[in-house]
Amino acid sequence: MNAAEIEGRLHEYSLDELVELVTQANAEYWDQHTPSLPDPLYDRLVERLRKLDPNAPILSSMGPATPDGPVVDADEVVRLPPNERFGTGVRHTRPMLSLDKAYAAEEVASWAAKFEGDLLVMPKLDGIACSIRYDASGALVLAATRGSGTEGEDITANVLVIESVPSQLPAGAGPLEVRGEIFMSLSVFERFKADFSNPRNLAAGAVRNKNHDKARRFGLSFGAYDLLEQGLPTERAKMARLQELGLPAVGHHFVEREGIAEIFERFSTERPQLDYEIDGVVYRADRVDEQERLGATGHHPRFAIAFKFQGDSGETTLLDVDWGVSRTGTITPMAMLQPIELSGAMISRAGLHNLTRFRALGLTRGARVEVTRRGGVIPHVERVVEPGPGAESFVIPTVCPACGGSVIVRQKRDGEFLQCEKPELCIVARLRELEHFAKVVDMQGFGPKVVTAIVDAGLVKHSADYYRLQLDDLVKLERLATKSAQNLLDQVASHREIPLPVFLESLGIDHLGPQNAQLIASAFLGLATIRVLDRDSLMQVKGIKEAIADAIVDGLASRAAIIDDLLTQVTVPNEVAPPPAPEAPPGPLDGHSYVFTGTLEAFDRKTAQARVKALGGEAPSGVSKGLTVLVVGAGKANKSSKQKKAESFNEAGASIEIITEAQFVTRMEGAEAGGPHE
């Protein structure tokens, strides 16, 4: 379907045309997993049809088609082994209904006025709804997709390989049924994004994959949003029970009616930091007796509603393609766009990933393209809506755009990548690598401008040269006074001992990020041992697969001289700190960050920061776009640079709340007393 045409004619379509469009869009989304319309436009089509004919049959039958073949009652299908019944139609013991939708806080408030008690609020995960049943002994015996709501597909064998889903609950916990969402985290999707359009479509295919070992490798996750168990009077009790049983619950809050709009804004603000895609916020009556009183229609429960996000997808013109060079010498295409507003921010650049994805898109200058902000933050070009005039294709560089050297094409597991043949001689790659080292080791002050200046001055060529810097050389640099230069040297001096995992990560080797660096450092005794490991030895570490092991072995070998040089300047202790203890349950400030400016009268700044951290929040020193709250001290007369910066970010689309010290004190007292973060 042509999204641009539908957008332009939305209010011109006849009733029959709307029914046809909604029917096709529904099938593309649920059954074919290849939607040609962005979600916001799909929702607008449905709402337009609902206004013209609230009783249109398609509105009550939206969702996946009923599975083909025989359908078996859930109580009967468990008699077969999971592998034998995979894909069989399953009739749910209780229908899995869709949610009614709202697009304004006033609609949610009007809905909430119909019942008593608080509201459970949680993000609406963009995944695959699923029912999981445990028997009387606590064993997982059945998992099925939502399907049509009354009938779904058996996917037990693939749910059993999802790490976050326990196959056995504590003795005596069952029988019970858990309902939730199967999804793919954005960090996992990074491995597949060159070949798949979005995490939901990939998750939908993965749960139905008949090769269960392959399904395991897709790294799916599960988040529970409901528990069907007798005797639990509230949603609070259900969430507590899920935690007690070790079942992963979707992150949630409980609010009063006055907090409906605020909690939606909070989820909107937190959305860019989430590791999974959400397309709205779900509200549900907390009291089960009120849920039973309200009941349900044939399509949706009356005690729950979804407040949908809008505006995450749009169309614009592709002006050009820029080719940027990374610290490893990888040359990545970037789309230069006619600015478009998405999720409250103006977007003029969007990622094109690699050569494989770049070629698959078939881009031409001036093309009309669909752009989304996945997870509400990262812009991506999803498809070409209409080729550009003259169909002028973009040329893939034959030389490195940074140094003019030769380029090569390298095959990685995510597709083909263009690479500077000699990144060690490429000035941009060297700058990125030096910036990476300083960031990982946590040498403050060595940002892009300073690193460029010391490289241009010939003071630093490789990371070990940081430790050879002299005050007399630094003060000769433009805009670097004696005090600033000495601060840089103090930072270098304080990082002459580097923990082994940090040292490994600082080398900038593909696939040797913080997680793999910690795993390898914990598994082997010392850097000398790690440097001579072969692929097979590395693959003994859980989570290190063949391609990762090859990249690490090759990377350590190619950086041998750099490592030797570094070891003349720093020490790397062989002892590795034990893995961190399991995380405590999230505090009331989990996901929120506070920065303080001006003079605090009630207590000093360190005390305020410690108070935030004790409640699960973060207390960074500076203002960034992702900051949640800026606290302005009562003793501050004029606006500080931090406040001006926060206001500037807000004007550009950020959502930083600026509050007084008195408001902060009230908020902390409420959070410490166990109330919601407000």
C-alpha positions as CSV (number, residue, x, y, z in Angstrom):
1,M,0.0,0.0,0.0
2,N,1.1,3.5,-0.7
3,A,1.4,5.3,2.6
4,A,1.8,8.8,1.1
5,E,-1.4,8.4,-1.0
6,I,-3.3,7.0,2.0
7,E,-2.1,9.9,4.2
8,G,-3.3,12.4,1.6
9,R,-6.7,10.9,1.0
10,L,-7.5,9.7,4.5
11,H,-10.6,11.9,4.9
12,E,-11.8,11.2,1.3
13,Y,-12.1,7.4,1.5
14,S,-15.6,5.9,1.4
15,L,-16.7,3.5,4.0
16,D,-16.1,0.5,1.8
17,E,-12.6,1.7,0.9
18,L,-11.7,2.2,4.5
19,V,-12.9,-1.3,5.3
20,E,-10.8,-2.7,2.5
21,L,-7.7,-0.7,3.6
22,V,-8.0,-1.7,7.3
23,T,-8.6,-5.3,6.4
24,Q,-5.4,-5.4,4.3
25,A,-3.3,-3.4,6.8
26,N,-4.5,-5.8,9.6
27,A,-3.4,-8.9,7.5
28,E,0.0,-7.3,6.7
29,Y,0.7,-6.5,10.3
30,W,-0.6,-9.6,12.1
31,D,-0.4,-12.5,9.6
32,Q,2.3,-11.5,7.0
33,H,4.5,-9.5,9.4
34,T,5.3,-7.1,6.5
35,P,3.4,-3.9,7.3
36,S,3.5,-1.4,4.5
37,L,1.9,1.4,6.6
38,P,3.6,3.0,9.6
39,D,1.8,2.2,12.9
40,P,0.4,5.8,13.4
41,L,-1.2,5.8,10.0
42,Y,-2.6,2.4,10.6
43,D,-4.2,3.6,13.8
44,R,-5.6,6.7,12.1
45,L,-7.2,4.5,9.5
46,V,-8.9,2.5,12.2
47,E,-10.1,5.5,14.1
48,R,-11.5,7.1,10.9
49,L,-13.4,3.8,10.2
50,R,-14.6,3.7,13.8
51,K,-16.1,7.2,13.5
52,L,-17.9,6.4,10.3
53,D,-19.1,3.0,11.3
54,P,-18.5,1.9,14.9
55,N,-20.1,-1.5,14.2
56,A,-18.0,-2.4,11.1
57,P,-17.3,-6.1,11.5
58,I,-13.5,-5.7,10.9
59,L,-13.2,-3.6,14.0
60,S,-14.3,-6.5,16.2
61,S,-12.1,-9.1,14.4
62,M,-8.8,-7.3,14.1
63,G,-5.7,-9.3,15.0
64,P,-4.2,-12.5,13.7
65,A,-6.2,-14.9,11.6
66,T,-7.5,-18.1,13.3
67,P,-4.8,-20.8,12.8
68,D,-5.4,-23.3,10.0
69,G,-6.1,-26.9,10.8
70,P,-7.7,-28.5,13.9
71,V,-8.0,-26.5,17.1
72,V,-7.5,-28.2,20.4
73,D,-8.6,-27.1,23.9
74,A,-5.7,-25.9,26.0
75,D,-6.5,-28.7,28.6
76,E,-6.2,-31.3,25.9
77,V,-3.2,-30.2,23.9
78,V,-0.8,-30.6,26.9
79,R,-1.2,-34.4,26.6
80,L,1.2,-34.3,23.6
81,P,5.0,-33.6,23.9
82,P,5.8,-30.0,22.9
83,N,7.7,-30.9,19.7
84,E,4.8,-32.9,18.4
85,R,2.1,-30.2,18.9
86,F,4.2,-27.2,17.8
87,G,2.0,-24.9,15.6
88,T,-1.2,-26.7,16.6
89,G,-4.2,-24.5,17.0
90,V,-5.0,-23.9,20.7
91,R,-8.3,-22.7,22.2
92,H,-7.7,-20.5,25.1
93,T,-9.5,-21.3,28.4
94,R,-10.2,-17.5,28.7
95,P,-10.2,-15.2,25.6
96,M,-7.1,-13.0,25.2
97,L,-8.9,-9.8,24.2
98,S,-7.4,-6.8,22.4
99,L,-7.2,-3.4,24.2
100,D,-9.4,-0.4,23.4
101,K,-7.2,2.6,22.4
102,A,-7.1,6.2,23.4
103,Y,-5.1,9.1,21.9
104,A,-5.5,11.8,24.5
105,A,-5.3,12.0,28.3
106,E,-8.9,13.2,28.5
107,E,-10.1,10.0,26.9
108,V,-8.2,7.9,29.5
109,A,-9.5,10.1,32.3
110,S,-13.1,9.7,31.1
111,W,-12.5,5.9,31.0
112,A,-11.0,5.9,34.5
113,A,-14.0,7.7,36.0
114,K,-16.0,4.6,35.6
115,F,-14.4,2.6,38.4
116,E,-13.0,3.0,41.9
117,G,-9.4,2.6,43.0
118,D,-5.9,3.2,41.6
119,L,-4.6,2.3,38.2
120,L,-1.8,-0.1,37.2
121,V,0.3,1.6,34.4
122,M,2.8,-0.2,32.2
123,P,4.4,0.3,28.8
124,K,2.7,-1.3,25.8
125,L,5.4,-3.6,24.5
126,D,5.5,-4.0,20.7
127,G,5.8,-7.7,20.7
128,I,3.8,-11.0,20.4
129,A,1.1,-11.6,23.1
130,C,1.5,-15.0,24.7
131,S,-0.2,-17.2,27.2
132,I,1.9,-19.5,29.4
133,R,0.4,-22.2,31.6
134,Y,2.1,-24.1,34.5
135,D,0.6,-27.3,36.0
136,A,0.0,-28.2,39.6
137,S,3.7,-29.2,40.0
138,G,4.9,-25.9,38.7
139,A,6.1,-27.2,35.3
140,L,5.6,-25.1,32.2
141,V,3.3,-27.2,30.0
142,L,1.8,-24.9,27.4
143,A,2.6,-21.6,25.7
144,A,0.4,-20.2,22.9
145,T,0.2,-17.0,20.9
146,R,-2.8,-14.8,21.3
147,G,-3.9,-15.5,17.8
148,S,-7.5,-14.4,17.1
149,G,-8.1,-13.9,20.9
150,T,-10.0,-17.2,21.3
151,E,-7.6,-19.4,19.4
152,G,-3.8,-19.2,19.0
153,E,-0.8,-21.4,18.0
154,D,1.2,-23.7,20.3
155,I,4.7,-22.3,20.6
156,T,5.7,-24.2,23.8
157,A,8.9,-25.7,22.4
158,N,10.3,-22.2,21.6
159,V,9.1,-20.5,24.8
160,L,11.0,-23.2,26.7
161,V,14.3,-21.9,25.3
162,I,13.6,-18.3,26.3
163,E,16.1,-17.6,29.1
164,S,13.8,-15.2,31.0
165,V,11.0,-17.7,31.2
166,P,11.4,-20.3,34.0
167,S,10.5,-23.8,32.9
168,Q,9.8,-24.8,36.5
169,L,8.2,-22.7,39.3
170,P,8.7,-23.4,43.0
171,A,6.9,-26.5,44.2
172,G,3.2,-26.0,44.9
173,A,3.1,-22.7,42.9
174,G,0.7,-24.0,40.2
175,P,-1.6,-24.4,38.5
176,L,-1.6,-20.9,37.0
177,E,-1.6,-19.0,33.7
178,V,0.7,-16.1,32.9
179,R,0.0,-13.7,30.1
180,G,2.6,-11.4,28.6
181,E,4.6,-10.3,25.6
182,I,7.4,-12.0,23.8
183,F,9.8,-9.4,22.3
184,M,13.3,-8.8,21.1
185,S,15.4,-6.2,22.9
186,L,16.9,-3.5,20.8
187,S,20.5,-4.5,21.8
188,V,19.9,-8.0,20.5
189,F,18.2,-6.7,17.3
190,E,21.5,-4.8,16.5
191,R,22.8,-8.2,15.3
192,F,20.0,-8.6,12.8
193,K,18.9,-5.1,11.8
194,A,20.7,-5.3,8.4
195,D,18.3,-8.1,7.3
196,F,15.1,-7.4,9.2
197,S,13.0,-4.3,9.3
198,N,12.1,-4.2,13.0
199,P,12.3,-6.3,16.2
200,R,8.6,-7.2,16.3
201,N,8.6,-8.8,12.9
202,L,11.7,-10.8,13.7
203,A,10.3,-11.9,17.1
204,A,7.1,-13.0,15.3
205,G,9.1,-15.2,13.0
206,A,11.4,-16.5,15.7
207,V,8.6,-17.8,17.9
208,R,7.2,-19.8,15.0
209,N,10.5,-21.2,13.8
210,K,10.4,-25.0,13.7
211,N,14.1,-25.1,14.4
212,H,14.1,-24.6,18.1
213,D,17.9,-24.3,18.4
214,K,17.7,-21.5,15.9
215,A,14.9,-19.9,17.8
216,R,17.1,-19.9,20.9
217,R,19.8,-18.0,19.1
218,F,17.4,-15.1,18.4
219,G,17.7,-14.2,22.1
220,L,14.0,-13.5,22.7
221,S,12.7,-12.0,26.0
222,F,9.4,-12.2,27.8
223,G,7.6,-9.7,30.0
224,A,4.5,-10.7,32.0
225,Y,1.6,-8.3,32.3
226,D,-1.1,-10.5,33.9
227,L,-1.5,-13.5,36.2
228,L,-4.6,-15.6,36.1
229,E,-4.7,-17.1,39.6
230,Q,-7.6,-17.3,42.1
231,G,-7.6,-15.2,45.2
232,L,-5.5,-12.2,44.2
233,P,-7.6,-9.1,44.9
234,T,-5.5,-6.5,43.1
235,E,-3.0,-5.9,40.3
236,R,-0.5,-5.0,43.1
237,A,-0.9,-8.5,44.5
238,K,-0.5,-10.0,41.1
239,M,2.8,-8.1,40.5
240,A,4.1,-9.1,43.9
241,R,3.2,-12.7,43.2
242,L,5.0,-12.6,39.8
243,Q,8.1,-11.4,41.5
244,E,7.8,-14.1,44.2
245,L,7.6,-16.8,41.5
246,G,10.6,-15.5,39.6
247,L,8.5,-14.5,36.5
248,P,9.7,-11.4,34.7
249,A,7.0,-8.7,34.9
250,V,6.8,-5.7,32.6
251,G,8.0,-2.5,34.4
252,H,5.0,-0.8,36.0
253,H,3.7,1.9,38.3
254,F,0.5,2.4,40.3
255,V,-1.1,5.9,40.1
256,E,-4.2,7.8,41.1
257,R,-6.4,9.4,38.5
258,E,-4.6,12.7,38.9
259,G,-1.4,11.1,37.6
260,I,-2.8,9.8,34.3
261,A,-1.2,12.5,32.1
262,E,2.0,12.7,34.1
263,I,2.8,9.0,34.0
264,F,2.3,9.0,30.2
265,E,4.8,11.8,29.9
266,R,7.2,9.9,32.1
267,F,7.1,6.9,29.9
268,S,7.5,9.1,26.8
269,T,10.6,10.7,28.4
270,E,12.0,7.3,29.4
271,R,11.3,5.7,26.1
272,P,14.7,6.5,24.4
273,Q,16.5,4.8,27.3
274,L,14.5,1.6,27.1
275,D,16.1,-1.5,25.5
276,Y,12.8,-2.5,23.8
277,E,10.2,-0.9,21.6
278,I,7.0,0.3,23.1
279,D,4.1,1.9,21.2
280,G,2.0,3.3,24.0
281,V,1.1,3.0,27.7
282,V,-1.5,0.6,29.2
283,Y,-3.8,1.5,32.0
284,R,-5.7,-1.1,34.0
285,A,-8.0,-0.9,37.0
286,D,-6.1,-2.1,40.1
287,R,-9.0,-3.7,41.9
288,V,-10.1,-7.1,40.5
289,D,-13.6,-6.7,41.9
290,E,-14.0,-3.6,39.8
291,Q,-12.6,-5.4,36.8
292,E,-15.3,-8.1,37.2
293,R,-18.0,-5.5,37.6
294,L,-16.9,-3.7,34.4
295,G,-16.6,-6.9,32.4
296,A,-15.7,-6.9,28.7
297,T,-17.1,-6.5,25.2
298,G,-16.6,-9.2,22.5
299,H,-13.4,-7.3,21.5
300,H,-11.8,-5.7,24.6
301,P,-12.0,-5.6,28.4
302,R,-13.7,-2.5,29.8
303,F,-11.2,-2.3,32.7
304,A,-8.1,-1.6,30.6
305,I,-7.1,0.8,27.8
306,A,-4.0,1.6,25.7
307,F,-2.9,5.2,25.3
308,K,-1.0,5.1,22.0
309,F,2.1,7.1,21.0
310,Q,1.9,9.0,17.8
311,G,4.3,10.5,15.3
312,D,7.2,8.1,15.3
313,S,7.1,7.6,11.5
314,G,7.0,9.9,8.6
315,E,8.1,10.6,5.0
316,T,10.7,13.0,3.8
317,T,13.1,13.6,0.9
318,L,16.6,12.0,0.7
319,L,19.0,14.8,-0.1
320,D,22.3,12.9,0.0
321,V,24.3,10.1,1.5
322,D,27.3,10.8,3.7
323,W,30.0,8.2,4.4
324,G,31.5,8.4,7.9
325,V,34.6,6.6,9.2
326,S,34.6,4.8,12.6
327,R,37.5,4.1,14.9
328,T,37.9,0.7,13.4
329,G,38.0,2.1,9.9
330,T,34.5,1.0,9.0
331,I,32.9,3.3,6.5
332,T,29.2,3.6,7.2
333,P,26.5,5.3,5.0
334,M,24.3,8.0,6.6
335,A,21.2,9.4,5.0
336,M,21.0,13.2,4.8
337,L,17.4,14.2,4.9
338,Q,15.1,17.1,4.4
339,P,14.4,17.8,8.1
340,I,11.3,16.1,9.5
341,E,9.8,16.2,13.0
342,L,9.5,12.8,14.7
343,S,8.7,12.2,18.3
344,G,9.2,15.9,19.1
345,A,12.6,16.2,17.5
346,M,13.8,17.5,14.1
347,I,15.5,14.7,12.2
348,S,18.0,15.4,9.4
349,R,20.2,12.3,9.5
350,A,19.3,8.6,9.7
351,G,21.4,5.4,9.7
352,L,21.7,3.1,6.7
353,H,23.7,0.4,8.6
354,N,26.0,-1.2,6.1
355,L,26.5,-2.0,2.4
356,T,24.0,-4.9,2.5
357,R,21.2,-2.7,3.8
358,F,22.3,0.3,1.6
359,R,22.0,-1.8,-1.6
360,A,18.7,-3.4,-0.5
361,L,17.0,-0.1,-0.1
362,G,17.8,1.0,-3.7
363,L,18.2,4.6,-2.7
364,T,18.2,7.4,-5.3
365,R,18.9,11.1,-4.9
366,G,15.7,13.0,-4.1
367,A,13.8,9.8,-3.3
368,R,10.8,9.9,-0.9
369,V,11.7,7.7,2.0
370,E,9.9,6.5,5.2
371,V,11.8,7.3,8.3
372,T,11.1,6.0,11.8
373,R,12.6,6.6,15.3
374,R,13.0,3.1,16.6
375,G,12.4,3.0,20.3
376,G,11.5,6.7,19.9
377,V,15.2,7.7,19.6
378,I,17.3,6.3,16.8
379,P,16.3,7.4,13.3
380,H,16.3,4.8,10.5
381,V,15.4,4.8,6.9
382,E,12.9,2.0,6.5
383,R,12.0,2.0,2.8
384,V,11.8,4.0,-0.4
385,V,8.3,5.2,-0.9
386,E,9.0,6.8,-4.3
387,P,12.2,7.0,-6.4
388,G,13.9,10.3,-6.9
389,P,13.6,12.3,-10.2
390,G,15.9,10.7,-12.8
391,A,16.6,7.7,-10.5
392,E,20.2,8.9,-9.8
393,S,21.8,6.2,-7.7
394,F,24.4,6.9,-5.1
395,V,28.0,5.7,-5.8
396,I,29.7,3.6,-3.2
397,P,33.1,5.2,-2.4
398,T,36.2,3.5,-4.0
399,V,38.6,5.3,-1.6
400,C,38.4,6.2,2.1
401,P,36.5,9.5,2.4
402,A,38.8,10.4,5.4
403,C,42.3,9.6,4.2
404,G,41.9,8.8,0.5
405,G,43.4,5.3,1.0
406,S,42.2,2.1,-0.6
407,V,39.0,0.5,0.7
408,I,37.9,-3.2,0.9
409,V,34.6,-4.9,1.5
410,R,34.4,-7.2,4.6
411,Q,31.8,-9.8,5.3
412,K,30.6,-9.8,8.9
413,R,27.7,-11.7,10.4
414,D,25.5,-8.5,10.0
415,G,26.2,-8.2,6.3
416,E,28.9,-6.5,4.1
417,F,30.8,-3.5,5.4
418,L,33.0,-1.0,3.6
419,Q,36.4,-0.7,5.3
420,C,39.4,1.6,5.1
421,E,42.2,-0.9,4.1
422,K,44.7,0.6,6.5
423,P,42.8,2.2,9.4
424,E,46.0,2.5,11.4
425,L,47.1,5.2,8.9
426,C,43.7,6.8,8.6
427,I,43.5,10.1,10.6
428,V,39.8,9.9,11.4
429,A,40.0,6.3,12.4
430,R,42.9,7.1,14.7
431,L,41.0,10.0,16.3
432,R,38.0,7.8,17.0
433,E,40.2,5.1,18.4
434,L,41.9,7.6,20.8
435,E,38.6,9.0,21.8
436,H,37.3,5.5,22.5
437,F,40.3,4.7,24.7
438,A,40.0,7.8,26.8
439,K,36.2,7.2,27.2
440,V,36.6,3.6,28.3
441,V,39.5,4.2,30.7
442,D,37.5,7.2,32.0
443,M,40.2,9.9,31.4
444,Q,38.0,13.0,31.8
445,G,38.6,16.0,29.5
446,F,39.8,14.2,26.4
447,G,36.9,14.9,24.2
448,P,36.9,15.2,20.4
449,K,38.3,18.8,20.3
450,V,41.2,18.1,22.7
451,V,42.1,14.8,21.0
452,T,42.1,16.4,17.6
453,A,44.4,19.2,18.9
454,I,46.9,16.8,20.5
455,V,47.0,14.6,17.4
456,D,47.4,17.6,15.0
457,A,50.3,18.8,17.2
458,G,52.0,15.5,16.8
459,L,51.8,14.8,20.6
460,V,49.8,11.6,20.4
461,K,49.6,8.9,17.7
462,H,48.6,5.9,19.8
463,S,46.9,5.4,23.2
464,A,50.2,4.8,25.0
465,D,51.2,8.4,24.0
466,Y,48.6,9.8,26.4
467,Y,51.0,8.8,29.2
468,R,53.9,10.6,27.6
469,L,52.2,14.0,27.5
470,Q,54.2,16.9,29.1
471,L,52.9,20.2,30.5
472,D,55.2,22.3,28.4
473,D,53.8,20.7,25.2
474,L,50.1,21.0,26.3
475,V,50.2,24.7,27.2
476,K,51.3,25.6,23.7
477,L,48.0,24.4,22.3
478,E,45.4,27.0,21.5
479,R,42.8,27.6,24.3
480,L,44.5,25.3,26.8
481,A,45.7,27.2,29.8
482,T,48.1,25.9,32.4
483,K,45.4,24.8,34.8
484,S,43.4,22.9,32.1
485,A,46.6,21.3,30.9
486,Q,47.5,20.2,34.4
487,N,44.0,18.7,34.9
488,L,44.5,16.6,31.8
489,L,47.8,15.3,33.1
490,D,46.3,14.6,36.5
491,Q,43.6,12.5,34.7
492,V,46.3,10.5,32.9
493,A,48.3,10.0,36.1
494,S,45.2,8.6,37.9
495,H,44.7,5.9,35.3
496,R,48.1,4.2,35.1
497,E,46.5,1.1,36.6
498,I,43.8,-0.3,34.4
499,P,41.5,-3.2,35.5
500,L,41.8,-6.1,33.1
501,P,38.2,-6.0,31.7
502,V,38.5,-2.2,31.1
503,F,41.9,-2.7,29.4
504,L,40.4,-5.3,27.0
505,E,37.5,-3.1,26.2
506,S,39.7,0.0,25.6
507,L,41.5,-1.8,22.7
508,G,38.5,-1.2,20.4
509,I,38.3,-4.7,19.1
510,D,35.1,-5.8,17.4
511,H,32.8,-7.7,19.8
512,L,35.0,-7.0,22.8
513,G,32.6,-4.7,24.5
514,P,32.1,-4.4,28.3
515,Q,30.1,-7.7,28.7
516,N,32.5,-9.9,26.7
517,A,35.6,-8.2,28.2
518,Q,34.2,-9.1,31.7
519,L,33.4,-12.7,30.7
520,I,36.9,-13.3,29.2
521,A,38.8,-11.5,32.1
522,S,36.9,-13.6,34.6
523,A,37.5,-16.9,32.8
524,F,41.3,-16.6,32.3
525,L,44.1,-15.7,34.5
526,G,45.7,-12.6,33.3
527,L,46.4,-10.6,30.1
528,A,49.3,-12.7,29.0
529,T,47.1,-15.8,28.9
530,I,44.3,-14.0,27.1
531,R,46.7,-12.7,24.4
532,V,47.7,-16.3,23.3
533,L,44.2,-17.8,23.4
534,D,42.9,-19.6,20.3
535,R,39.4,-19.6,19.0
536,D,38.5,-22.9,20.6
537,S,39.6,-21.8,24.0
538,L,37.6,-18.6,23.8
539,M,34.5,-20.5,22.7
540,Q,34.6,-22.3,26.1
541,V,33.3,-19.1,27.6
542,K,29.5,-19.0,27.7
543,G,28.2,-16.5,25.2
544,I,31.4,-16.4,23.0
545,K,30.4,-17.8,19.7
546,E,32.6,-18.7,16.6
547,A,32.4,-15.3,14.9
548,I,33.0,-13.4,18.1
549,A,36.0,-15.6,19.0
550,D,37.5,-15.1,15.6
551,A,37.2,-11.3,15.8
552,I,38.8,-11.2,19.2
553,V,41.7,-13.5,18.3
554,D,42.4,-11.5,15.1
555,G,42.0,-8.2,17.0
556,L,44.4,-9.1,19.8
557,A,47.0,-10.2,17.2
558,S,46.6,-7.0,15.0
559,R,47.0,-4.8,18.1
560,A,50.0,-6.7,19.6
561,A,52.4,-3.7,19.1
562,I,49.8,-1.3,20.6
563,I,49.3,-3.5,23.6
564,D,53.1,-3.9,24.1
565,D,53.5,-0.1,24.0
566,L,50.7,0.4,26.5
567,L,52.2,-2.1,28.9
568,T,55.3,0.1,29.1
569,Q,53.1,2.9,30.6
570,V,50.4,1.1,32.6
571,T,49.9,-1.9,34.8
572,V,47.0,-4.3,34.3
573,P,46.4,-6.4,37.5
574,N,45.5,-10.0,36.8
575,E,42.9,-10.1,39.6
576,V,39.4,-9.5,38.4
577,A,36.6,-8.3,40.6
578,P,33.8,-10.9,41.0
579,P,30.7,-10.3,38.8
580,P,28.3,-7.9,40.4
581,A,25.7,-9.3,42.7
582,P,22.2,-9.7,41.3
583,E,20.5,-6.4,41.0
584,A,18.2,-5.3,43.8
585,P,14.5,-4.7,42.8
586,P,14.2,-1.2,41.2
587,G,13.8,1.7,43.5
588,P,11.1,4.4,43.2
589,L,13.6,6.6,41.2
590,D,14.7,3.8,38.9
591,G,15.1,5.2,35.4
592,H,15.3,8.8,36.6
593,S,18.4,11.1,36.8
594,Y,18.8,14.2,38.9
595,V,21.4,17.0,38.4
596,F,21.7,19.9,40.9
597,T,22.7,23.5,40.3
598,G,23.0,26.5,42.6
599,T,23.2,26.5,46.4
600,L,21.2,23.9,48.3
601,E,20.0,25.1,51.7
602,A,18.6,21.9,53.2
603,F,21.8,19.8,52.7
604,D,24.9,19.7,50.6
605,R,25.0,18.5,47.0
606,K,26.8,15.1,47.9
607,T,24.0,14.3,50.4
608,A,21.3,15.1,47.8
609,Q,23.1,12.9,45.2
610,A,23.4,10.1,47.7
611,R,19.7,10.3,48.5
612,V,18.8,10.0,44.8
613,K,21.1,7.0,44.4
614,A,19.7,5.3,47.5
615,L,16.3,5.3,45.9
616,G,17.5,3.8,42.6
617,G,18.1,7.0,40.6
618,E,21.2,8.4,39.0
619,A,23.0,11.6,39.8
620,P,25.3,12.6,37.0
621,S,27.4,15.7,37.2
622,G,26.3,17.4,34.0
623,V,23.2,18.1,32.0
624,S,22.5,16.0,28.9
625,K,19.4,15.5,26.6
626,G,18.5,12.3,28.5
627,L,18.4,14.0,31.9
628,T,15.1,13.6,33.8
629,V,15.2,16.4,36.4
630,L,17.3,19.5,37.1
631,V,17.0,20.8,40.7
632,V,17.6,24.5,41.0
633,G,18.9,25.4,44.5
634,A,16.9,28.0,46.5
635,G,19.9,30.2,46.8
636,K,20.4,30.7,43.0
637,A,19.4,34.1,41.8
638,N,20.4,34.1,38.1
639,K,20.1,31.2,35.8
640,S,23.1,28.9,35.9
641,S,24.8,27.5,32.7
642,K,23.2,24.1,33.6
643,Q,19.7,25.6,33.7
644,K,20.3,27.4,30.4
645,K,21.6,24.2,28.9
646,A,18.5,22.3,30.1
647,E,16.2,24.9,28.7
648,S,18.0,24.8,25.4
649,F,17.6,21.0,25.2
650,N,13.9,21.3,26.0
651,E,13.5,23.8,23.2
652,A,15.1,21.2,20.9
653,G,12.6,18.5,22.0
654,A,14.0,17.1,25.3
655,S,11.8,16.7,28.3
656,I,13.9,17.8,31.3
657,E,11.8,18.8,34.3
658,I,13.1,21.8,36.2
659,I,12.1,22.0,39.8
660,T,13.0,23.9,43.0
661,E,14.9,22.5,46.0
662,A,11.6,22.5,48.0
663,Q,9.9,20.4,45.4
664,F,12.8,18.0,45.4
665,V,12.6,17.6,49.2
666,T,8.9,16.9,49.0
667,R,9.4,14.4,46.2
668,M,12.2,12.5,48.1
669,E,10.1,12.3,51.3
670,G,7.3,10.8,49.3
671,A,9.6,8.3,47.5
672,E,11.3,7.3,50.8
673,A,7.9,6.7,52.3
674,G,7.1,4.2,49.6
675,G,4.9,6.4,47.4
676,P,5.1,6.8,43.7
677,H,7.8,9.1,42.2
678,E,6.0,12.4,41.5
